[in-house]
Amino acid sequence: MKAIKARTSKVLPHYAHVDTCDNSGAKVLKVVSVKGAKTVKGRYPAAGIGDLIFASVVKGTLQMRKTVVPAVIVRQKKEYRRPDGMRIAFEDNAAVVLKDEKGNPKGTLIKGPIAKEAADRWVGIAKIASIIV
């Protein structure tokens, strides 16, 4: 997993609800934990673009509901800055559900754009993405 070059802000704390943008069967996820997050005492760990999270499926198919799945954040509403000075912000917060922690997506297509930072970090997601911004 590569490092992200942009200065992304961590904007999705624990218990945040995130939409999914793939056809895995999950519709809405609730962030349960963030892999590799380090914080101070008393602060909730938060996730940003390209971060691996573990999430509980709130809405979706009956087989997917109430299960904990790994996912990657691919869009966030809060703007972030790229090294060339450009600021990027999306219309919504979105994640892609993974089969395993290695980065293989569970779905076969991704609806809408995904961030270039997430595509660089997770090659399996970049392969099935339709638009990379």
N, C-alpha and C positions, 0 to 999 in steps of 0.2 A: 504494500500500500504506500503510495507516494505522498509526500507532503503537499499541502495546498499553498500556492504562491500568493493568492489574494488574502487580504485582511478581512476575513469573514467574522461576523459577530455571531455569538451563540445566542439564538433567540427562541429556541423551543425547549422550555424546561420540562421537568418531570410532569406527568399527567396532562400534557398538552395534547389536543386532538389534532391529528394530521390526516389529510386525505391521501388516498393512494392514486397513482396515475398509471397503473398497469392492469392487466386482466387476470390477476392471480386469484380473484374471488373475494378479496378483502376490499372494503370501501373506506372505512374510517379506522385509524389506528390511534391508540393512546400510548404515549411514550412511557416506558417503564424504567429503562436505564439507558445510559449512554456509555458505549465502550471507550475506555481510556480517558474518561473525563476526570479532571482534577479540580477541586474547588476548596474554598476555605470552610471552616466549620459553620454549619447552619445554612449554607447556601445550597440550593438545588442544582444538581448538574444539568447543563443545557446542551443542546445540539445545534449545529449549523450545517451549511452546505457540505456534502461529502462525508458526513459523520455516520458511523455505524451505530444504530440504536437497536434496542430490543423493545418490541411494542406488543401490546395486547390488542387483538382485533375486536373492535366495538360493534361495527356494522359489517355485514358481509354474508357469505353463504353459511349454511348451518354447520358445515364441516370446519370452516375457518373461525367462526365466532368463538370467543373465550379461549383462544390459543395464543401463546406467546411466540412471535416470529421475529427473525432478524430483518432489518430494513435499512435503507440508506436514504438520507435526505437529499433530494435533487432540486428542490425549489424552496425559496423563502421570501416572504414579503419584505422583510427588512433589507434595505440596500446594503451592499458591500462594495469594497473598492478593489479594483484590479491594479497590478503594478504599473500599467500604462496610464493610470489616473481615471479610467472609466468607472462609473458606478452602475451596478446592475441591481435591479429589483424585479421581482415577479409578482403576478397578481394574487398568487395563493401559496400556501405551504403544501408541499407534496413529497411523498416518499415512494420508494419502490421496494416491494417485498422480495426477500432473497430466499433461496432454498437452503443455503448454508452460509457460514461466515466467510467463505472464500470469495464471495461476490457473484455467484451464479444466480441470476434472477429467476423467480418462480414463474412469472408470466412470460408471454411470448411477444408482447408489444407494449410500447409506452406511449400514452396519449399526451400530447403537448410537448413543449420544450423542456430540456434539462440543462443545468449549468455545466459549463466547460470544465470547471474544477471537479465536479462529481464524475464526469466522463473520463477525465485523465486519471483519476484515482481508482475508479472501478471500471475495468475494461469490459467485463461482461454486460454491464448496463449500457455502455457506449455502443456495443454491437447491435442492440435492438432498439436504440433510440432513433426517433424520426427526425427530431430537430435538436441540435446542440447549439446553445447560445453562449 
